[in-house]
C-alpha cells in the first residue's frame, strides 16, 4: 500500500465517543422496536424480518455491547413474566 491509498477500513465504534455511543443506542432502539413489532424476544430469532435495523445495530455497536444489550433484553422479558406471576399469586392470596 502506498501513501495515498484509497482503501478504507470500516471504523469500529469508539465507546469513549459520545456521538458513537448515541449512534449505538439509537440503532439498538430501532432494532429492538423492530423485534417488538415482530413479537420476538430473543435477538437473532427474527429471521430476515429486521435485517436493516440489525445491520445498523451491528455496525454501530461494539460486540461486547451487543452481547450485553441482547442478554438484558431477554432477562427483562423473563423478569416481567415472573413479576406478573407473583402479582397474580398475591392477588389470589389477598382474596382469601
Buried (B, 14 or more C-beta within 10 A) or exposed (E): EEEEEEEEEEEEBEEEEEEBBEBBBEBBEBBBEBBEEEEBEEBEEBEEBBEEBBEBBEBBBBEEBBEEBBEEBEEEEEEEEEEEEEEEEEEEEEEE
